[in-house]
Amino acid sequence: MLKIAVLVSGGGTNLQAILDAIDCGQLKNTEVTTVISNRKIAYALERAEKYQIDATYLSPREFESKESYAQELIRHIDSFQVDLIVLAGFLVILDKSFIRHFRNRIINIHPSLIPSFAGEGYYGLKVHEEALKRGVKLTGATVHIVDEITDHGPILYQKAVEVYPDDTAEVLQKRVMEQAEWTLLPQAINEFDIWSKLYK
C-alpha cells in the first residue's frame, strides 16, 4: 500500500482529484493517510474529514523558525509512515531540512509548463495572469520532484493546454486544472514505483 501525505493551502481540488482516482480504481493500493494545511480555514481539511482522513492544521506562523516548523512537519508525517508527499497547492516554501529528510519523495504540481512562469512568486492566479500577459498560445501543468530551489527539481510529467484569445486568468486556471492538473497528479502517484527508481 502506497501511503501519501497531501499538503494544501486552499480548497483542495487536486486533493479531490486524488481521492476520486482512488474511488474509481484508477489509483490502486494507494491511501491518503494525512492532509496538512497551513490555513485553519481551508476547504481541503473538510474534504479530508469527509473521507475520515487525518486533517491537520500546521502553520509556520505558530513556530519560532522555519526549521522548527519543518521539524514538526517531519515528526507528524513520519508518524504516518508515509511513502510519498504531494504538494497540491501548498503555499509555503519548505525548509531545506524537510526536503533533505524526504529527498526524492516530495512532488509538486505547478500550473505552468516549467520553466515558464515558475519560481518564487509564481503561484495561483498570478501564473495564469502572467501567461496571458505574455500572450502564450500554450500553457499547462507540470509535476516535478521538489528540491531546494522553488519549482526547480526534476520534471516528471507535463501536459499542454491551449490558451484562447478571450481567456481570463480564472477561466484559464479552471481549464488547466481540469485538462492537466487533475490528470497528471494521479498519474504521477500511480507511477511512483517507476520514477522513484530513477531518483533514489
Backbone as CSV, one residue per row, in Angstrom:
resi,resn,N_x,N_y,N_z,CA_x,CA_y,CA_z,C_x,C_y,C_z
1,MET,0.844,-1.201,0.000,0.000,0.000,0.000,0.878,1.249,0.000
2,LEU,0.668,2.118,-0.986,1.396,3.382,-1.061,0.693,4.396,-0.168
3,LYS,1.413,4.873,0.848,0.823,5.843,1.772,1.306,7.242,1.400
4,ILE,0.348,8.161,1.232,0.731,9.509,0.839,0.188,10.550,1.814
5,ALA,0.967,11.620,1.942,0.533,12.809,2.673,0.312,13.902,1.647
6,VAL,-0.771,14.654,1.788,-1.063,15.749,0.865,-1.024,17.062,1.639
7,LEU,-0.217,17.996,1.166,-0.088,19.307,1.795,-0.785,20.344,0.921
8,VAL,-1.683,21.105,1.521,-2.535,22.031,0.764,-2.681,23.347,1.527
9,SER,-3.089,24.384,0.794,-3.353,25.668,1.446,-4.785,26.158,1.247
10,GLY,-5.490,25.594,0.278,-6.804,26.145,-0.062,-7.906,25.119,-0.173
11,GLY,-8.593,25.181,-1.310,-9.798,24.373,-1.496,-9.569,22.883,-1.657
12,GLY,-8.410,22.522,-2.163,-8.092,21.094,-2.272,-8.680,20.400,-3.477
13,THR,-8.765,21.108,-4.620,-9.304,20.454,-5.814,-8.383,19.335,-6.305
14,ASN,-7.070,19.529,-6.166,-6.145,18.460,-6.555,-6.206,17.290,-5.579
15,LEU,-6.416,17.588,-4.311,-6.659,16.523,-3.331,-7.884,15.723,-3.742
16,GLN,-8.940,16.419,-4.136,-10.163,15.736,-4.549,-9.925,14.859,-5.773
17,ALA,-9.089,15.346,-6.704,-8.764,14.543,-7.893,-8.079,13.245,-7.495
18,ILE,-7.222,13.307,-6.479,-6.556,12.097,-5.978,-7.574,11.156,-5.339
19,LEU,-8.428,11.711,-4.504,-9.447,10.888,-3.826,-10.409,10.257,-4.831
20,ASP,-10.779,11.013,-5.863,-11.659,10.476,-6.912,-10.977,9.339,-7.666
21,ALA,-9.675,9.505,-7.924,-8.923,8.463,-8.640,-8.832,7.185,-7.807
22,ILE,-8.742,7.338,-6.495,-8.748,6.164,-5.606,-10.130,5.513,-5.629
23,ASP,-11.171,6.345,-5.532,-12.552,5.836,-5.507,-12.910,5.040,-6.761
24,CYS,-12.455,5.526,-7.910,-12.846,4.874,-9.170,-11.900,3.746,-9.566
25,GLY,-10.869,3.509,-8.751,-9.954,2.400,-9.024,-8.804,2.737,-9.944
26,GLN,-8.709,4.001,-10.357,-7.574,4.412,-11.189,-6.278,4.320,-10.379
27,LEU,-6.373,4.719,-9.117,-5.244,4.577,-8.191,-5.497,3.364,-7.308
28,LYS,-4.708,2.342,-7.512,-4.876,1.115,-6.727,-3.813,1.059,-5.632
29,ASN,-4.140,0.394,-4.539,-3.191,0.217,-3.427,-2.573,1.544,-2.986
30,THR,-3.409,2.566,-2.923,-2.958,3.901,-2.518,-3.881,4.430,-1.438
31,GLU,-3.283,5.050,-0.423,-4.063,5.592,0.683,-3.533,6.972,1.057
32,VAL,-4.442,7.951,1.127,-4.086,9.251,1.676,-4.208,9.117,3.192
33,THR,-3.080,9.223,3.885,-3.099,8.974,5.334,-3.241,10.259,6.145
34,THR,-2.772,11.373,5.604,-2.893,12.655,6.312,-2.943,13.799,5.306
35,VAL,-3.738,14.792,5.635,-3.809,16.032,4.854,-3.428,17.169,5.800
36,ILE,-2.462,17.959,5.383,-1.956,19.050,6.226,-2.161,20.374,5.506
37,SER,-2.674,21.352,6.234,-2.843,22.694,5.666,-2.209,23.734,6.596
38,ASN,-1.634,24.764,5.984,-1.093,25.882,6.768,-2.172,26.918,7.074
39,ARG,-3.379,26.668,6.591,-4.500,27.568,6.867,-5.582,26.806,7.605
40,LYS,-6.025,27.392,8.713,-7.017,26.732,9.564,-8.336,26.550,8.834
41,ILE,-8.741,27.597,8.091,-9.994,27.511,7.333,-9.643,27.218,5.879
42,ALA,-9.422,25.965,5.579,-9.122,25.507,4.222,-10.102,24.383,3.908
43,TYR,-10.824,24.516,2.825,-11.846,23.514,2.497,-11.224,22.130,2.303
44,ALA,-9.937,22.119,1.957,-9.241,20.833,1.811,-9.320,19.999,3.084
45,LEU,-9.257,20.649,4.246,-9.354,19.913,5.514,-10.735,19.289,5.675
46,GLU,-11.767,20.001,5.234,-13.122,19.441,5.273,-13.243,18.244,4.343
47,ARG,-12.620,18.345,3.173,-12.635,17.204,2.240,-12.018,15.978,2.912
48,ALA,-10.891,16.184,3.586,-10.217,15.068,4.263,-11.120,14.454,5.327
49,GLU,-11.750,15.305,6.128,-12.613,14.819,7.210,-13.779,13.997,6.670
50,LYS,-14.315,14.409,5.521,-15.427,13.651,4.907,-15.008,12.226,4.561
51,TYR,-13.711,12.063,4.253,-13.175,10.739,3.916,-12.557,10.050,5.129
52,GLN,-12.751,10.647,6.305,-12.188,10.124,7.555,-10.668,9.986,7.489
53,ILE,-10.055,10.993,6.849,-8.598,11.085,6.761,-8.138,12.109,7.795
54,ASP,-7.009,11.839,8.425,-6.457,12.802,9.360,-6.325,14.171,8.684
55,ALA,-6.899,15.206,9.295,-6.855,16.572,8.763,-6.177,17.459,9.794
56,THR,-4.982,17.934,9.480,-4.157,18.641,10.453,-3.821,20.051,9.987
57,TYR,-3.982,20.991,10.903,-3.592,22.381,10.649,-2.240,22.633,11.299
58,LEU,-1.272,23.042,10.482,0.061,23.390,10.983,0.537,24.628,10.236
59,SER,0.652,25.731,10.924,1.059,26.983,10.289,2.452,27.398,10.734
60,PRO,3.293,27.827,9.790,4.632,28.290,10.188,4.583,29.517,11.093
61,ARG,3.469,30.248,11.059,3.331,31.440,11.906,3.308,31.106,13.398
62,GLU,3.018,29.850,13.692,2.923,29.450,15.090,4.208,28.789,15.603
63,PHE,5.275,28.921,14.821,6.566,28.356,15.214,7.632,29.445,15.216
64,GLU,8.662,29.232,15.996,9.710,30.249,16.155,10.535,30.446,14.891
65,SER,10.658,29.390,14.096,11.506,29.463,12.903,11.010,28.482,11.848
66,LYS,11.538,28.656,10.618,11.223,27.716,9.544,11.704,26.317,9.908
67,GLU,12.842,26.270,10.610,13.420,24.979,10.989,12.533,24.236,11.986
68,SER,12.016,24.958,12.977,11.163,24.295,13.977,9.843,23.857,13.360
69,TYR,9.344,24.653,12.402,8.132,24.252,11.665,8.411,22.982,10.859
70,ALA,9.554,22.958,10.195,9.923,21.784,9.399,10.027,20.538,10.271
71,GLN,10.604,20.687,11.457,10.756,19.537,12.347,9.411,18.977,12.793
72,GLU,8.435,19.858,13.011,7.102,19.394,13.405,6.403,18.704,12.233
73,LEU,6.571,19.259,11.028,6.022,18.600,9.829,6.623,17.206,9.664
74,ILE,7.927,17.118,9.830,8.619,15.828,9.708,8.089,14.846,10.749
75,ARG,7.990,15.298,11.992,7.507,14.427,13.062,6.110,13.906,12.744
76,HIS,5.230,14.804,12.305,3.848,14.425,12.014,3.786,13.439,10.846
77,ILE,4.465,13.745,9.765,4.408,12.895,8.567,5.041,11.536,8.840
78,ASP,6.171,11.540,9.538,6.830,10.262,9.857,5.946,9.365,10.730
79,SER,5.097,9.973,11.540,4.222,9.174,12.409,3.208,8.365,11.595
80,PHE,2.998,8.756,10.338,2.074,8.027,9.458,2.801,7.085,8.500
81,GLN,4.129,7.011,8.632,4.941,6.119,7.787,4.630,6.327,6.303
82,VAL,4.719,7.569,5.905,4.348,7.981,4.549,5.447,7.636,3.544
83,ASP,5.031,7.179,2.360,5.980,6.879,1.277,6.228,8.087,0.377
84,LEU,5.175,8.895,0.175,5.238,9.984,-0.796,4.495,11.199,-0.249
85,ILE,5.075,12.373,-0.452,4.435,13.629,-0.052,4.046,14.391,-1.313
86,VAL,2.799,14.830,-1.368,2.284,15.552,-2.530,1.958,16.985,-2.120
87,LEU,2.616,17.942,-2.757,2.289,19.351,-2.554,1.243,19.719,-3.590
88,ALA,0.029,19.963,-3.108,-1.104,20.206,-4.014,-1.664,21.601,-3.735
89,GLY,-0.891,22.610,-4.156,-1.290,23.976,-3.850,-0.907,24.360,-2.434
90,PHE,0.304,23.977,-2.028,0.807,24.298,-0.684,1.690,25.534,-0.797
91,LEU,1.206,26.662,-0.257,1.864,27.951,-0.477,2.863,28.304,0.619
92,VAL,3.661,27.328,0.989,4.713,27.532,1.980,6.023,27.048,1.363
93,ILE,7.063,27.898,1.434,8.383,27.458,0.986,8.968,26.578,2.090
94,LEU,9.202,25.325,1.761,9.651,24.357,2.758,11.137,24.523,3.076
95,ASP,11.472,24.346,4.336,12.853,24.447,4.769,13.680,23.315,4.151
96,LYS,14.958,23.610,3.931,15.850,22.620,3.307,15.942,21.338,4.127
97,SER,15.830,21.446,5.453,15.915,20.256,6.303,14.776,19.283,6.005
98,PHE,13.602,19.819,5.686,12.448,18.993,5.347,12.702,18.277,4.015
99,ILE,13.202,19.027,3.039,13.453,18.450,1.707,14.534,17.373,1.788
100,ARG,15.560,17.634,2.593,16.626,16.627,2.752,16.091,15.353,3.406
101,HIS,15.229,15.527,4.399,14.694,14.366,5.123,13.877,13.455,4.199
102,PHE,13.139,14.073,3.283,12.286,13.302,2.365,12.811,13.373,0.927
103,ARG,14.109,13.381,0.773,14.735,13.544,-0.541,14.116,12.622,-1.598
104,ASN,13.687,13.217,-2.723,13.099,12.499,-3.867,11.789,11.779,-3.536
105,ARG,11.161,12.211,-2.428,9.859,11.630,-2.063,8.792,12.721,-1.934
106,ILE,9.096,13.910,-2.462,8.150,15.028,-2.454,7.912,15.450,-3.899
107,ILE,6.643,15.501,-4.305,6.328,16.015,-5.639,5.398,17.221,-5.512
108,ASN,5.462,18.069,-6.528,4.654,19.289,-6.561,3.952,19.382,-7.902
109,ILE,2.733,19.908,-7.884,2.016,20.208,-9.127,2.067,21.719,-9.318
110,HIS,2.561,22.150,-10.478,2.665,23.583,-10.759,1.856,23.904,-12.016
111,PRO,1.068,24.992,-11.995,0.148,25.268,-13.104,0.764,26.013,-14.282
112,SER,1.916,25.515,-14.756,2.504,26.029,-15.995,3.439,24.952,-16.537
113,LEU,3.946,25.202,-17.727,4.944,24.300,-18.295,6.315,24.817,-17.858
114,ILE,6.791,24.299,-16.743,8.098,24.709,-16.213,9.163,24.494,-17.300
115,PRO,10.065,25.464,-17.563,10.447,26.577,-16.699,9.645,27.868,-16.883
116,SER,8.640,27.885,-17.732,7.863,29.110,-17.912,7.023,29.411,-16.669
117,PHE,6.961,30.681,-16.299,6.071,31.162,-15.227,6.211,30.309,-13.962
118,ALA,7.442,30.155,-13.544,7.735,29.317,-12.376,8.748,30.018,-11.487
119,GLY,8.883,29.527,-10.277,9.828,30.096,-9.328,9.118,30.929,-8.279
120,GLU,9.893,31.575,-7.431,9.329,32.322,-6.321,8.365,33.398,-6.810
121,GLY,7.202,33.459,-6.183,6.201,34.466,-6.537,5.194,34.005,-7.567
122,TYR,5.488,32.896,-8.233,4.554,32.373,-9.248,3.694,31.269,-8.636
123,TYR,2.492,31.632,-8.257,1.551,30.656,-7.712,0.133,31.167,-7.952
124,GLY,-0.819,30.232,-7.916,-2.226,30.607,-8.058,-2.511,31.360,-9.348
125,LEU,-3.382,32.351,-9.245,-3.807,33.117,-10.419,-2.664,33.884,-11.065
126,LYS,-1.660,34.251,-10.278,-0.511,35.017,-10.790,0.111,34.318,-11.998
127,VAL,0.212,32.994,-11.952,0.802,32.217,-13.048,0.013,32.442,-14.333
128,HIS,-1.298,32.366,-14.238,-2.155,32.478,-15.419,-2.235,33.920,-15.917
129,GLU,-2.206,34.868,-15.005,-2.184,36.283,-15.390,-0.932,36.593,-16.210
130,GLU,0.193,36.063,-15.769,1.452,36.313,-16.484,1.458,35.614,-17.844
131,ALA,0.893,34.415,-17.913,0.813,33.698,-19.188,-0.017,34.489,-20.199
132,LEU,-1.135,35.042,-19.731,-1.988,35.841,-20.620,-1.297,37.135,-21.027
133,LYS,-0.593,37.765,-20.093,0.152,38.996,-20.412,1.191,38.745,-21.490
134,ARG,1.853,37.602,-21.383,2.926,37.260,-22.328,2.376,36.843,-23.685
135,GLY,1.101,36.445,-23.705,0.474,36.076,-24.971,0.805,34.681,-25.460
136,VAL,1.106,33.775,-24.529,1.429,32.403,-24.943,0.197,31.720,-25.529
137,LYS,0.431,30.814,-26.440,-0.666,30.062,-27.075,-0.905,28.729,-26.380
138,LEU,0.119,28.277,-25.660,0.012,27.025,-24.897,0.536,27.258,-23.491
139,THR,-0.173,26.728,-22.528,0.325,26.674,-21.161,0.108,25.241,-20.692
140,GLY,-0.065,25.005,-19.416,-0.291,23.631,-18.976,0.053,23.445,-17.520
141,ALA,0.476,22.234,-17.182,0.845,21.917,-15.801,2.041,20.983,-15.799
142,THR,2.744,20.990,-14.683,3.955,20.183,-14.519,3.941,19.518,-13.153
143,VAL,4.297,18.244,-13.124,4.590,17.571,-11.862,6.098,17.371,-11.809
144,HIS,6.706,17.825,-10.713,8.157,17.691,-10.588,8.519,17.258,-9.169
145,ILE,9.702,16.699,-9.049,10.246,16.373,-7.736,10.728,17.671,-7.097
146,VAL,10.478,17.809,-5.817,10.848,19.034,-5.105,12.298,18.953,-4.641
147,ASP,13.049,20.018,-4.966,14.385,20.165,-4.384,14.471,21.512,-3.672
148,GLU,15.683,21.945,-3.347,15.836,23.144,-2.517,15.505,24.451,-3.234
149,ILE,15.341,24.407,-4.555,15.021,25.621,-5.325,13.564,25.531,-5.777
150,THR,12.818,26.620,-5.598,11.384,26.629,-5.911,11.128,26.284,-7.383
151,ASP,10.236,25.301,-7.604,9.819,24.874,-8.953,11.003,24.459,-9.828
152,HIS,11.988,23.803,-9.235,13.236,23.545,-9.954,13.548,22.063,-10.157
153,GLY,13.091,21.198,-9.289,13.511,19.790,-9.316,13.166,19.072,-10.607
154,PRO,13.642,17.837,-10.768,13.427,17.070,-11.993,11.953,17.000,-12.400
155,ILE,11.710,17.271,-13.675,10.341,17.234,-14.215,9.956,15.782,-14.483
156,LEU,8.802,15.374,-13.965,8.301,14.016,-14.164,7.270,13.948,-15.289
157,TYR,6.298,14.867,-15.242,5.204,14.849,-16.224,4.792,16.275,-16.558
158,GLN,4.437,16.478,-17.826,3.872,17.763,-18.253,2.725,17.502,-19.223
159,LYS,1.774,18.425,-19.206,0.677,18.346,-20.166,0.322,19.757,-20.617
160,ALA,0.232,19.943,-21.932,-0.064,21.257,-22.501,-1.569,21.492,-22.578
161,VAL,-1.942,22.755,-22.423,-3.341,23.181,-22.502,-3.387,24.434,-23.378
162,GLU,-4.357,24.479,-24.285,-4.467,25.611,-25.207,-4.978,26.860,-24.488
163,VAL,-4.445,28.008,-24.915,-4.902,29.303,-24.410,-5.735,29.966,-25.496
164,TYR,-6.923,30.460,-25.134,-7.815,31.089,-26.107,-7.779,32.608,-25.963
165,PRO,-8.036,33.327,-27.067,-7.920,34.793,-27.051,-8.790,35.494,-26.009
166,ASP,-9.951,34.928,-25.699,-10.857,35.598,-24.757,-10.729,35.074,-23.322
167,ASP,-9.662,34.320,-23.051,-9.471,33.766,-21.704,-9.243,34.865,-20.671
168,THR,-9.820,34.668,-19.490,-9.414,35.417,-18.301,-8.520,34.479,-17.497
169,ALA,-7.835,35.032,-16.505,-6.969,34.200,-15.664,-7.778,33.104,-14.971
170,GLU,-8.994,33.455,-14.531,-9.844,32.482,-13.821,-10.283,31.346,-14.747
171,VAL,-10.655,31.710,-15.967,-11.096,30.697,-16.946,-9.932,29.774,-17.306
172,LEU,-8.767,30.383,-17.522,-7.584,29.587,-17.873,-7.170,28.679,-16.717
173,GLN,-7.223,29.197,-15.515,-6.892,28.397,-14.334,-7.767,27.141,-14.264
174,LYS,-9.059,27.326,-14.494,-10.004,26.195,-14.430,-9.698,25.164,-15.520
175,ARG,-9.380,25.645,-16.731,-9.085,24.722,-17.826,-7.806,23.943,-17.550
176,VAL,-6.790,24.616,-17.028,-5.525,23.936,-16.713,-5.743,22.871,-15.632
177,MET,-6.562,23.193,-14.633,-6.867,22.199,-13.605,-7.574,20.986,-14.213
178,GLU,-8.638,21.258,-14.965,-9.475,20.170,-15.489,-8.746,19.322,-16.521
179,GLN,-7.958,19.969,-17.391,-7.351,19.236,-18.507,-5.951,18.706,-18.198
180,ALA,-5.291,19.278,-17.199,-3.908,18.864,-16.940,-3.670,18.432,-15.497
181,GLU,-3.918,19.323,-14.538,-3.552,19.018,-13.145,-4.244,17.769,-12.626
182,TRP,-5.557,17.682,-12.850,-6.319,16.567,-12.278,-6.001,15.239,-12.950
183,THR,-5.315,15.281,-14.090,-4.872,14.065,-14.779,-3.454,13.692,-14.365
184,LEU,-2.588,14.718,-14.340,-1.167,14.461,-14.099,-0.874,13.963,-12.686
185,LEU,-1.544,14.552,-11.712,-1.217,14.198,-10.323,-1.521,12.732,-10.007
186,PRO,-2.711,12.233,-10.339,-2.944,10.795,-10.128,-1.978,9.918,-10.918
187,GLN,-1.619,10.361,-12.136,-0.660,9.590,-12.943,0.699,9.494,-12.249
188,ALA,1.160,10.625,-11.722,2.458,10.640,-11.043,2.453,9.727,-9.819
189,ILE,1.355,9.740,-9.084,1.235,8.872,-7.902,1.180,7.411,-8.334
190,ASN,0.404,7.140,-9.371,0.217,5.782,-9.870,1.534,5.167,-10.345
191,GLU,2.422,6.027,-10.880,3.680,5.536,-11.446,4.873,5.793,-10.519
192,PHE,4.579,5.969,-9.249,5.633,6.215,-8.254,6.712,5.143,-8.303
193,ASP,6.315,3.879,-8.416,7.284,2.776,-8.434,8.255,2.901,-9.606
194,ILE,7.780,3.479,-10.714,8.622,3.615,-11.910,9.623,4.749,-11.737
195,TRP,9.129,5.967,-11.465,10.056,7.110,-11.424,10.904,7.166,-10.158
196,SER,10.398,6.577,-9.068,11.184,6.641,-7.823,12.492,5.857,-7.943
197,LYS,12.509,4.851,-8.804,13.739,4.078,-9.002,14.813,4.895,-9.730
198,LEU,14.381,5.865,-10.506,15.319,6.712,-11.247,15.928,7.789,-10.371
199,TYR,15.226,8.119,-9.263,15.663,9.216,-8.404,15.774,8.742,-6.953
200,LYS,16.684,7.825,-6.729,16.874,7.283,-5.370,17.830,8.171,-4.596
